[in-house]
Amino acid sequence: MKWIKTFAIHIALIILTVVAIFTAVSYVLRSATRHGDALTVPDVTGVPIENAIQLLNERKLRFLIIDSLYFDDKPKLSVLDQNPAPESKVKEGRIIYLVINADKAPLVSMPNLIDVSLRQAEAMLKSAGLKAGQLIYKPDLAQNVVLEQQINGNSIPPGYKLAKGSAVDLVLGDGMVDAVDVPIPNLIDLTYEEARNLLASQTLNTGAVVFQGVITDTAGARIYRQAPTYSFDATVKAGSTIDIFLKQ
């Protein structure tokens, strides 16, 4: 019976040794992989890249800029997108991939707008990454047809390189109605785009554009005053300009 007891002791020692080895290996693997030790990815979208880098460094995360785009309504050199998304759980040292807003607008080609309608010209400008500026009416039989494309009073030929987002002034025909009196529209409480479209529909031009106070959202700014002022029977000559005053 003594040998049975000895055998049992040996088996127990073997089992204890295997358990000890397994426990030690599991501990080492958990330490090496930092099992369960997750970090939360901060939200750096809209943040200047310098501040975003600081935030990521504080969380012991790395970064890599994989692309840059350009939006004129967003701060330059700010983060547009990130991957992994904010609040994701990652391990220490994980690379966060960033897309930033470029500090300079890319150049785009000026399209040929001559002899096209105002509506078509605006669509072509938008497609090219440009926008319509002032609408300037001149006597011509072709009403609301582009006669010339300008910037700061200078004619711009097709193919000319412009910064993306530039405003191009359009010289349009008035249909030879320059001697006709047209009613002054009521622009109060309209946005700039709404007012510009309304004036163009009545062969009038947008004059001076004046902003009051700090404007945080130009698209949402509203007209609170215009000159000449609106009244029921007030008229001006076709092609005249109307000054507008906007505030937030």
Protein Blocks (a to p, Z undefined) as FASTA:
>chain_A
ZZmmmmmmmmmmmmmmmmmmmmmmmmmmmmmnogoiacddddfehiafklmmmmmmmnop
acddfbdcddfkbcehiafbdcddehiacdehiacddddddfbdcddddddfehiafklm
mmmmmmnopacddddddddfbghiafbdceehiacdehiacdehiacdddddehlpmmpc
cddddfehiafklmmmmmmmnopacdddddehjdfblklpccfbdcddddfklccdehia
cdddddZZ
